[in-house]
């Protein structure tokens, strides 16, 4: 049985989240570099096929709280410092996805699937 367009679009979203998270996890980040890192992440993922848009929000307040008692000026990027929204369009099927912290875990999920978007 062949995959439906909606299934393929959801698969594509998963590929992009895997790339985004595992490519950038561990990257040194500071409040000063947060915006440029977010833009780099967006631009890297938007290069991939079927990706319509990516919005990465590095949570500067969370970074500042992490660094408050640290001698370092930066920390490593983890899912708790990032919120992501992504839209994939495969053959007219649009998939909206999101990643944010849920119960202490950076949960990646499908928010909506709209055939013939």
N, CA, C and O atoms as CSV, one atom per row, in Angstrom:
chain,resi,resn,atom,element,x,y,z
A,1,UNK,N,N,0.846,-1.173,0.000
A,1,UNK,CA,C,0.000,0.000,0.000
A,1,UNK,C,C,0.891,1.237,0.000
A,1,UNK,O,O,1.843,1.324,0.776
A,2,UNK,N,N,0.584,2.176,-0.861
A,2,UNK,CA,C,1.332,3.429,-0.933
A,2,UNK,C,C,0.875,4.372,0.171
A,2,UNK,O,O,-0.281,4.348,0.591
A,3,UNK,N,N,1.793,5.191,0.627
A,3,UNK,CA,C,1.468,6.200,1.639
A,3,UNK,C,C,0.599,7.288,1.025
A,3,UNK,O,O,0.755,7.631,-0.147
A,4,UNK,N,N,-0.302,7.821,1.812
A,4,UNK,CA,C,-1.119,8.944,1.352
A,4,UNK,C,C,-0.262,10.205,1.373
A,4,UNK,O,O,0.813,10.224,1.974
A,5,UNK,N,N,-0.740,11.254,0.716
A,5,UNK,CA,C,-0.032,12.534,0.743
A,5,UNK,C,C,0.078,13.060,2.175
A,5,UNK,O,O,1.108,13.622,2.549
A,6,UNK,N,N,-0.968,12.883,2.973
A,6,UNK,CA,C,-0.933,13.346,4.364
A,6,UNK,C,C,0.122,12.580,5.161
A,6,UNK,O,O,0.849,13.172,5.959
A,7,UNK,N,N,0.207,11.274,4.948
A,7,UNK,CA,C,1.218,10.480,5.651
A,7,UNK,C,C,2.631,10.892,5.234
A,7,UNK,O,O,3.528,10.997,6.070
A,8,UNK,N,N,2.814,11.121,3.949
A,8,UNK,CA,C,4.126,11.537,3.457
A,8,UNK,C,C,4.483,12.917,4.002
A,8,UNK,O,O,5.631,13.153,4.378
A,9,UNK,N,N,3.515,13.827,4.049
A,9,UNK,CA,C,3.769,15.167,4.585
A,9,UNK,C,C,4.154,15.090,6.060
A,9,UNK,O,O,5.055,15.806,6.499
A,10,UNK,N,N,3.492,14.241,6.821
A,10,UNK,CA,C,3.840,14.066,8.241
A,10,UNK,C,C,5.230,13.455,8.383
A,10,UNK,O,O,5.989,13.856,9.265
A,11,UNK,N,N,5.574,12.496,7.534
A,11,UNK,CA,C,6.916,11.913,7.532
A,11,UNK,C,C,7.958,12.990,7.259
A,11,UNK,O,O,8.985,13.053,7.936
A,12,UNK,N,N,7.693,13.840,6.264
A,12,UNK,CA,C,8.621,14.926,5.936
A,12,UNK,C,C,8.809,15.855,7.137
A,12,UNK,O,O,9.921,16.309,7.405
A,13,UNK,N,N,7.738,16.134,7.847
A,13,UNK,CA,C,7.849,16.976,9.048
A,13,UNK,C,C,8.755,16.312,10.082
A,13,UNK,O,O,9.585,16.978,10.702
A,14,UNK,N,N,8.599,15.017,10.266
A,14,UNK,CA,C,9.438,14.291,11.210
A,14,UNK,C,C,10.910,14.333,10.835
A,14,UNK,O,O,11.772,14.487,11.700
A,15,UNK,N,N,11.195,14.198,9.553
A,15,UNK,CA,C,12.576,14.282,9.075
A,15,UNK,C,C,13.159,15.650,9.405
A,15,UNK,O,O,14.295,15.752,9.868
A,16,UNK,N,N,12.386,16.690,9.168
A,16,UNK,CA,C,12.880,18.042,9.409
A,16,UNK,C,C,13.107,18.300,10.900
A,16,UNK,O,O,14.088,18.941,11.276
A,17,UNK,N,N,12.204,17.806,11.750
A,17,UNK,CA,C,12.411,17.964,13.192
A,17,UNK,C,C,13.642,17.192,13.660
A,17,UNK,O,O,14.422,17.697,14.466
A,18,UNK,N,N,13.816,15.985,13.165
A,18,UNK,CA,C,14.998,15.216,13.539
A,18,UNK,C,C,16.275,15.934,13.144
A,18,UNK,O,O,17.231,15.984,13.917
A,19,UNK,N,N,16.292,16.486,11.946
A,19,UNK,CA,C,17.452,17.242,11.481
A,19,UNK,C,C,17.673,18.470,12.350
A,19,UNK,O,O,18.791,18.725,12.798
A,20,UNK,N,N,16.622,19.225,12.587
A,20,UNK,CA,C,16.742,20.459,13.362
A,20,UNK,C,C,17.261,20.168,14.765
A,20,UNK,O,O,18.215,20.797,15.223
A,21,UNK,N,N,16.643,19.230,15.430
A,21,UNK,CA,C,17.011,18.978,16.821
A,21,UNK,C,C,18.408,18.386,16.933
A,21,UNK,O,O,19.225,18.867,17.719
A,22,UNK,N,N,18.685,17.360,16.164
A,22,UNK,CA,C,19.949,16.654,16.343
A,22,UNK,C,C,21.129,17.364,15.696
A,22,UNK,O,O,22.275,17.126,16.076
A,23,UNK,N,N,20.869,18.221,14.739
A,23,UNK,CA,C,21.948,19.022,14.152
A,23,UNK,C,C,22.397,20.116,15.117
A,23,UNK,O,O,23.589,20.412,15.202
A,24,UNK,N,N,21.459,20.716,15.843
A,24,UNK,CA,C,21.778,21.894,16.645
A,24,UNK,C,C,21.868,21.637,18.146
A,24,UNK,O,O,22.384,22.487,18.871
A,25,UNK,N,N,21.390,20.505,18.634
A,25,UNK,CA,C,21.518,20.209,20.067
A,25,UNK,C,C,22.994,20.203,20.437
A,25,UNK,O,O,23.814,19.594,19.750
A,26,UNK,N,N,23.320,20.878,21.512
A,26,UNK,CA,C,24.704,20.967,21.966
A,26,UNK,C,C,25.445,22.183,21.449
A,26,UNK,O,O,26.569,22.447,21.877
A,27,UNK,N,N,24.835,22.933,20.532
A,27,UNK,CA,C,25.472,24.140,20.019
A,27,UNK,C,C,25.630,25.153,21.149
A,27,UNK,O,O,24.681,25.370,21.903
A,28,UNK,N,N,26.793,25.775,21.291
A,28,UNK,CA,C,26.943,26.824,22.296
A,28,UNK,C,C,26.002,27.991,21.980
A,28,UNK,O,O,25.942,28.467,20.846
A,29,UNK,N,N,25.270,28.442,23.001
A,29,UNK,CA,C,24.325,29.538,22.806
A,29,UNK,C,C,24.337,30.440,24.038
A,29,UNK,O,O,24.471,29.976,25.170
A,30,UNK,N,N,24.194,31.720,23.790
A,30,UNK,CA,C,24.107,32.713,24.853
A,30,UNK,C,C,22.929,33.622,24.542
A,30,UNK,O,O,22.407,33.584,23.428
A,31,UNK,N,N,22.501,34.429,25.489
A,31,UNK,CA,C,21.435,35.390,25.173
A,31,UNK,C,C,21.797,36.282,23.984
A,31,UNK,O,O,20.926,36.645,23.194
A,32,UNK,N,N,23.076,36.633,23.856
A,32,UNK,CA,C,23.496,37.496,22.746
A,32,UNK,C,C,23.476,36.792,21.396
A,32,UNK,O,O,23.262,37.436,20.369
A,33,UNK,N,N,23.696,35.482,21.381
A,33,UNK,CA,C,23.738,34.759,20.106
A,33,UNK,C,C,22.424,34.048,19.779
A,33,UNK,O,O,22.306,33.428,18.722
A,34,UNK,N,N,21.451,34.128,20.662
A,34,UNK,CA,C,20.199,33.378,20.503
A,34,UNK,C,C,19.488,33.696,19.188
A,34,UNK,O,O,19.037,32.787,18.492
A,35,UNK,N,N,19.387,34.969,18.848
A,35,UNK,CA,C,18.652,35.349,17.641
A,35,UNK,C,C,19.355,34.844,16.380
A,35,UNK,O,O,18.705,34.320,15.475
A,36,UNK,N,N,20.670,34.998,16.318
A,36,UNK,CA,C,21.375,34.546,15.115
A,36,UNK,C,C,21.332,33.019,14.992
A,36,UNK,O,O,21.263,32.490,13.882
A,37,UNK,N,N,21.373,32.314,16.118
A,37,UNK,CA,C,21.261,30.856,16.069
A,37,UNK,C,C,19.869,30.450,15.584
A,37,UNK,O,O,19.736,29.536,14.770
A,38,UNK,N,N,18.840,31.124,16.082
A,38,UNK,CA,C,17.467,30.822,15.642
A,38,UNK,C,C,17.329,31.019,14.133
A,38,UNK,O,O,16.732,30.181,13.458
A,39,UNK,N,N,17.872,32.112,13.594
A,39,UNK,CA,C,17.780,32.367,12.148
A,39,UNK,C,C,18.544,31.295,11.367
A,39,UNK,O,O,18.073,30.830,10.329
A,40,UNK,N,N,19.721,30.903,11.861
A,40,UNK,CA,C,20.496,29.872,11.174
A,40,UNK,C,C,19.731,28.555,11.146
A,40,UNK,O,O,19.731,27.858,10.132
A,41,UNK,N,N,19.083,28.213,12.247
A,41,UNK,CA,C,18.294,26.988,12.302
A,41,UNK,C,C,17.155,27.047,11.297
A,41,UNK,O,O,16.920,26.088,10.561
A,42,UNK,N,N,16.452,28.163,11.264
A,42,UNK,CA,C,15.342,28.322,10.321
A,42,UNK,C,C,15.815,28.176,8.887
A,42,UNK,O,O,15.229,27.427,8.105
A,43,UNK,N,N,16.872,28.890,8.544
A,43,UNK,CA,C,17.359,28.874,7.171
A,43,UNK,C,C,17.863,27.489,6.762
A,43,UNK,O,O,17.668,27.073,5.620
A,44,UNK,N,N,18.498,26.786,7.671
A,44,UNK,CA,C,18.991,25.451,7.355
A,44,UNK,C,C,17.838,24.501,7.045
A,44,UNK,O,O,17.899,23.750,6.072
A,45,UNK,N,N,16.794,24.529,7.860
A,45,UNK,CA,C,15.674,23.606,7.664
A,45,UNK,C,C,14.836,24.013,6.463
A,45,UNK,O,O,14.317,23.149,5.756
A,46,UNK,N,N,14.694,25.312,6.218
A,46,UNK,CA,C,13.909,25.767,5.067
A,46,UNK,C,C,14.533,25.345,3.740
A,46,UNK,O,O,13.852,25.366,2.715
A,47,UNK,N,N,15.800,24.965,3.731
A,47,UNK,CA,C,16.443,24.458,2.513
A,47,UNK,C,C,15.887,23.104,2.090
A,47,UNK,O,O,15.991,22.735,0.920
A,48,UNK,N,N,15.309,22.370,3.007
A,48,UNK,CA,C,14.868,21.009,2.721
A,48,UNK,C,C,13.577,21.006,1.897
A,48,UNK,O,O,12.768,21.929,1.991
A,49,UNK,N,N,13.394,19.955,1.088
A,49,UNK,CA,C,12.189,19.873,0.252
A,49,UNK,C,C,10.901,19.919,1.072
A,49,UNK,O,O,10.824,19.387,2.180
A,50,UNK,N,N,9.911,20.559,0.500
A,50,UNK,CA,C,8.541,20.638,1.021
A,50,UNK,C,C,8.391,21.522,2.261
A,50,UNK,O,O,7.288,21.647,2.793
A,51,UNK,N,N,9.460,22.125,2.721
A,51,UNK,CA,C,9.371,22.976,3.908
A,51,UNK,C,C,8.930,24.372,3.481
A,51,UNK,O,O,9.646,25.066,2.760
A,52,UNK,N,N,7.760,24.771,3.929
A,52,UNK,CA,C,7.218,26.085,3.592
A,52,UNK,C,C,7.713,27.166,4.539
A,52,UNK,O,O,8.050,28.270,4.110
A,53,UNK,N,N,7.757,26.847,5.836
A,53,UNK,CA,C,8.221,27.844,6.799
A,53,UNK,C,C,8.665,27.171,8.091
A,53,UNK,O,O,8.182,26.101,8.461
A,54,UNK,N,N,9.598,27.833,8.762
A,54,UNK,CA,C,10.083,27.399,10.057
A,54,UNK,C,C,10.245,28.639,10.926
A,54,UNK,O,O,10.836,29.630,10.497
A,55,UNK,N,N,9.728,28.584,12.131
A,55,UNK,CA,C,9.937,29.652,13.100
A,55,UNK,C,C,10.575,29.037,14.332
A,55,UNK,O,O,9.999,28.153,14.964
A,56,UNK,N,N,11.773,29.510,14.671
A,56,UNK,CA,C,12.505,29.041,15.846
A,56,UNK,C,C,12.571,30.188,16.829
A,56,UNK,O,O,12.984,31.294,16.480
A,57,UNK,N,N,12.170,29.928,18.046
A,57,UNK,CA,C,12.246,30.919,19.115
A,57,UNK,C,C,13.160,30.362,20.197
A,57,UNK,O,O,12.786,29.436,20.917
A,58,UNK,N,N,14.364,30.929,20.310
A,58,UNK,CA,C,15.258,30.553,21.395
A,58,UNK,C,C,14.824,31.378,22.604
A,58,UNK,O,O,14.774,32.606,22.540
A,59,UNK,N,N,14.516,30.710,23.684
A,59,UNK,CA,C,13.926,31.341,24.868
A,59,UNK,C,C,15.014,32.008,25.707
A,59,UNK,O,O,15.633,31.382,26.567
A,60,UNK,N,N,15.227,33.292,25.433
A,60,UNK,CA,C,16.308,34.051,26.056
A,60,UNK,C,C,16.154,34.103,27.575
A,60,UNK,O,O,17.148,33.999,28.294
A,61,UNK,N,N,14.940,34.261,28.070
A,61,UNK,CA,C,14.749,34.303,29.524
A,61,UNK,C,C,15.174,32.989,30.179
A,61,UNK,O,O,15.740,32.994,31.272
A,62,UNK,N,N,14.905,31.870,29.516
A,62,UNK,CA,C,15.345,30.575,30.029
A,62,UNK,C,C,16.867,30.474,30.026
A,62,UNK,O,O,17.462,29.943,30.963
A,63,UNK,N,N,17.495,30.990,28.961
A,63,UNK,CA,C,18.954,30.992,28.904
A,63,UNK,C,C,19.538,31.831,30.031
A,63,UNK,O,O,20.477,31.416,30.710
A,64,UNK,N,N,18.969,33.016,30.220
A,64,UNK,CA,C,19.459,33.913,31.272
A,64,UNK,C,C,19.332,33.265,32.646
A,64,UNK,O,O,20.233,33.390,33.476
A,65,UNK,N,N,18.234,32.581,32.890
A,65,UNK,CA,C,18.046,31.902,34.173
A,65,UNK,C,C,19.081,30.789,34.346
A,65,UNK,O,O,19.617,30.603,35.439
A,66,UNK,N,N,19.360,30.056,33.279
A,66,UNK,CA,C,20.355,28.984,33.321
A,66,UNK,C,C,21.748,29.536,33.637
A,66,UNK,O,O,22.531,28.903,34.345
A,67,UNK,N,N,22.043,30.713,33.107
A,67,UNK,CA,C,23.376,31.292,33.242
A,67,UNK,C,C,23.548,32.160,34.489
A,67,UNK,O,O,24.658,32.599,34.788
A,68,UNK,N,N,22.475,32.405,35.206
A,68,UNK,CA,C,22.514,33.333,36.340
A,68,UNK,C,C,23.572,32.960,37.372
A,68,UNK,O,O,24.251,33.841,37.899
A,69,UNK,N,N,23.724,31.695,37.667
A,69,UNK,CA,C,24.678,31.246,38.681
A,69,UNK,C,C,25.895,30.561,38.069
A,69,UNK,O,O,26.599,29.815,38.749
A,70,UNK,N,N,26.138,30.811,36.802
A,70,UNK,CA,C,27.220,30.140,36.092
A,70,UNK,C,C,28.385,31.105,35.859
A,70,UNK,O,O,28.180,32.306,35.681
A,71,UNK,N,N,29.586,30.577,35.863
A,71,UNK,CA,C,30.755,31.382,35.525
A,71,UNK,C,C,30.874,31.566,34.013
A,71,UNK,O,O,31.566,32.472,33.549
A,72,UNK,N,N,30.204,30.714,33.250
A,72,UNK,CA,C,30.261,30.777,31.785
A,72,UNK,C,C,29.269,31.806,31.248
A,72,UNK,O,O,28.286,32.148,31.906
A,73,UNK,N,N,29.547,32.286,30.047
A,73,UNK,CA,C,28.665,33.234,29.372
A,73,UNK,C,C,27.726,32.548,28.393
A,73,UNK,O,O,26.938,33.217,27.724
A,74,UNK,N,N,27.795,31.227,28.298
A,74,UNK,CA,C,26.968,30.482,27.362
A,74,UNK,C,C,26.643,29.118,27.963
A,74,UNK,O,O,27.228,28.692,28.959
A,75,UNK,N,N,25.688,28.452,27.320
A,75,UNK,CA,C,25.360,27.073,27.681
A,75,UNK,C,C,25.137,26.315,26.386
A,75,UNK,O,O,25.250,26.893,25.305
A,76,UNK,N,N,24.824,25.037,26.477
A,76,UNK,CA,C,24.552,24.290,25.257
A,76,UNK,C,C,23.057,24.268,24.982
A,76,UNK,O,O,22.240,24.190,25.900
A,77,UNK,N,N,22.719,24.338,23.709
A,77,UNK,CA,C,21.322,24.334,23.297
A,77,UNK,C,C,20.704,22.973,23.564
A,77,UNK,O,O,21.255,21.940,23.181
A,78,UNK,N,N,19.558,22.983,24.222
A,78,UNK,CA,C,18.740,21.788,24.410
A,78,UNK,C,C,17.299,22.165,24.085
A,78,UNK,O,O,16.985,23.336,23.873
A,79,UNK,N,N,16.443,21.176,24.049
A,79,UNK,CA,C,15.041,21.414,23.735
A,79,UNK,C,C,14.339,22.344,24.702
A,79,UNK,O,O,13.350,22.980,24.337
A,80,UNK,N,N,14.823,22.436,25.913
A,80,UNK,CA,C,14.126,23.310,26.868
A,80,UNK,C,C,14.331,24.793,26.582
A,80,UNK,O,O,13.648,25.637,27.162
A,81,UNK,N,N,15.267,25.115,25.692
A,81,UNK,CA,C,15.519,26.508,25.344
A,81,UNK,C,C,14.915,26.911,24.000
A,81,UNK,O,O,15.147,28.026,23.530
A,82,UNK,N,N,14.143,26.019,23.375
A,82,UNK,CA,C,13.682,26.273,22.008
A,82,UNK,C,C,12.207,25.922,21.846
A,82,UNK,O,O,11.731,24.904,22.349
A,83,UNK,N,N,11.504,26.788,21.134
A,83,UNK,CA,C,10.159,26.474,20.641
A,83,UNK,C,C,10.202,26.612,19.123
A,83,UNK,O,O,10.792,27.556,18.596
A,84,UNK,N,N,9.576,25.670,18.425
A,84,UNK,CA,C,9.647,25.628,16.968
A,84,UNK,C,C,8.247,25.413,16.401
A,84,UNK,O,O,7.465,24.618,16.923
A,85,UNK,N,N,7.948,26.127,15.334
A,85,UNK,CA,C,6.760,25.868,14.525
A,85,UNK,C,C,7.236,25.658,13.093
A,85,UNK,O,O,8.130,26.356,12.614
A,86,UNK,N,N,6.628,24.688,12.416
A,86,UNK,CA,C,7.049,24.355,11.074
A,86,UNK,C,C,5.822,24.031,10.233
A,86,UNK,O,O,4.866,23.423,10.715
A,87,UNK,N,N,5.862,24.444,8.972
A,87,UNK,CA,C,4.802,24.102,8.028
A,87,UNK,C,C,5.424,23.377,6.843
A,87,UNK,O,O,6.375,23.855,6.225
A,88,UNK,N,N,4.867,22.222,6.548
A,88,UNK,CA,C,5.307,21.386,5.427
A,88,UNK,C,C,4.158,21.337,4.426
A,88,UNK,O,O,2.998,21.202,4.815
A,89,UNK,N,N,4.479,21.446,3.134
A,89,UNK,CA,C,3.460,21.315,2.089
A,89,UNK,C,C,3.940,20.244,1.114
A,89,UNK,O,O,4.923,20.430,0.398
A,90,UNK,N,N,3.230,19.129,1.101
A,90,UNK,CA,C,3.552,18.035,0.193
A,90,UNK,C,C,2.360,17.784,-0.709
A,90,UNK,O,O,1.309,17.338,-0.249
A,91,UNK,N,N,2.522,18.073,-1.998
A,91,UNK,CA,C,1.479,17.813,-2.992
A,91,UNK,C,C,0.123,18.397,-2.576
A,91,UNK,O,O,-0.917,17.772,-2.780
A,92,UNK,N,N,0.146,19.600,-1.991
A,92,UNK,CA,C,-1.097,20.268,-1.616
A,92,UNK,C,C,-1.614,19.919,-0.229
A,92,UNK,O,O,-2.623,20.473,0.206
A,93,UNK,N,N,-0.952,19.024,0.466
A,93,UNK,CA,C,-1.328,18.713,1.844
A,93,UNK,C,C,-0.394,19.484,2.772
A,93,UNK,O,O,0.824,19.307,2.738
A,94,UNK,N,N,-0.976,20.326,3.586
A,94,UNK,CA,C,-0.197,21.151,4.510
A,94,UNK,C,C,-0.238,20.548,5.910
A,94,UNK,O,O,-1.302,20.207,6.427
A,95,UNK,N,N,0.932,20.427,6.505
A,95,UNK,CA,C,1.058,19.913,7.869
A,95,UNK,C,C,1.700,21.010,8.710
A,95,UNK,O,O,2.785,21.500,8.397
A,96,UNK,N,N,1.009,21.385,9.784
A,96,UNK,CA,C,1.570,22.340,10.750
A,96,UNK,C,C,2.039,21.556,11.962
A,96,UNK,O,O,1.313,20.717,12.496
A,97,UNK,N,N,3.265,21.841,12.391
A,97,UNK,CA,C,3.863,21.112,13.502
A,97,UNK,C,C,4.402,22.089,14.541
A,97,UNK,O,O,4.522,23.288,14.292
A,98,UNK,N,N,4.724,21.540,15.717
A,98,UNK,CA,C,5.226,22.367,16.808
A,98,UNK,C,C,6.127,21.518,17.700
A,98,UNK,O,O,5.927,20.312,17.852
A,99,UNK,N,N,7.121,22.181,18.284
A,99,UNK,CA,C,7.933,21.567,19.327
A,99,UNK,C,C,8.017,22.550,20.481
A,99,UNK,O,O,8.377,23.713,20.301
A,100,UNK,N,N,7.681,22.066,21.667
A,100,UNK,CA,C,7.869,22.831,22.892
A,100,UNK,C,C,7.932,21.849,24.052
A,100,UNK,O,O,7.721,20.649,23.873
A,101,UNK,N,N,8.217,22.355,25.220
A,101,UNK,CA,C,8.360,21.484,26.382
A,101,UNK,C,C,6.985,21.039,26.881
A,101,UNK,O,O,6.077,21.849,27.065
A,102,UNK,N,N,6.865,19.750,27.091
A,102,UNK,CA,C,5.665,19.144,27.653
A,102,UNK,C,C,6.125,18.161,28.727
A,102,UNK,O,O,6.789,17.169,28.427
A,103,UNK,N,N,5.773,18.437,29.959
A,103,UNK,CA,C,6.157,17.557,31.069
A,103,UNK,C,C,7.660,17.282,31.103
A,103,UNK,O,O,8.086,16.151,31.336
A,104,UNK,N,N,8.461,18.330,30.869
A,104,UNK,CA,C,9.904,18.221,30.951
A,104,UNK,C,C,10.578,17.607,29.738
A,104,UNK,O,O,11.764,17.283,29.792
A,105,UNK,N,N,9.841,17.438,28.636
A,105,UNK,CA,C,10.379,16.807,27.436
A,105,UNK,C,C,10.094,17.686,26.226
A,105,UNK,O,O,8.986,18.211,26.110
A,106,UNK,N,N,11.062,17.867,25.312
A,106,UNK,CA,C,10.800,18.659,24.099
A,106,UNK,C,C,9.958,17.842,23.115
A,106,UNK,O,O,10.490,17.080,22.308
A,107,UNK,N,N,8.651,18.011,23.195
A,107,UNK,CA,C,7.716,17.215,22.406
A,107,UNK,C,C,7.524,17.822,21.019
A,107,UNK,O,O,7.207,19.003,20.881
A,108,UNK,N,N,7.723,16.995,19.998
A,108,UNK,CA,C,7.485,17.371,18.607
A,108,UNK,C,C,6.176,16.734,18.193
A,108,UNK,O,O,5.991,15.529,18.360
A,109,UNK,N,N,5.268,17.528,17.654
A,109,UNK,CA,C,3.956,16.972,17.341
A,109,UNK,C,C,3.318,17.635,16.119
A,109,UNK,O,O,3.653,18.763,15.756
A,110,UNK,N,N,2.404,16.916,15.504
A,110,UNK,CA,C,1.591,17.446,14.412
A,110,UNK,C,C,0.439,18.201,15.051
A,110,UNK,O,O,-0.271,17.661,15.899
A,111,UNK,N,N,0.254,19.448,14.643
A,111,UNK,CA,C,-0.844,20.271,15.150
A,111,UNK,C,C,-2.070,20.178,14.244
A,111,UNK,O,O,-3.208,20.179,14.713
A,112,UNK,N,N,-1.813,20.097,12.924
A,112,UNK,CA,C,-2.925,20.122,11.990
A,112,UNK,C,C,-2.483,19.563,10.632
A,112,UNK,O,O,-1.355,19.796,10.197
A,113,UNK,N,N,-3.369,18.833,9.977
A,113,UNK,CA,C,-3.148,18.352,8.627
A,113,UNK,C,C,-4.313,18.846,7.780
A,113,UNK,O,O,-5.472,18.540,8.063
A,114,UNK,N,N,-3.998,19.615,6.735
A,114,UNK,CA,C,-5.036,20.193,5.879
A,114,UNK,C,C,-4.818,19.733,4.432
A,114,UNK,O,O,-3.952,20.263,3.736
A,115,UNK,N,N,-5.596,18.760,3.985
A,115,UNK,CA,C,-5.466,18.333,2.586
A,115,UNK,C,C,-5.829,19.476,1.644
A,115,UNK,O,O,-6.698,20.299,1.931
A,116,UNK,N,N,-5.133,19.495,0.512
A,116,UNK,CA,C,-5.402,20.502,-0.517
A,116,UNK,C,C,-5.343,21.908,0.042
A,116,UNK,O,O,-6.218,22.727,-0.239
A,117,UNK,N,N,-4.301,22.201,0.845
A,117,UNK,CA,C,-4.142,23.536,1.456
A,117,UNK,C,C,-3.906,24.574,0.402
A,117,UNK,O,O,-3.749,25.753,0.720
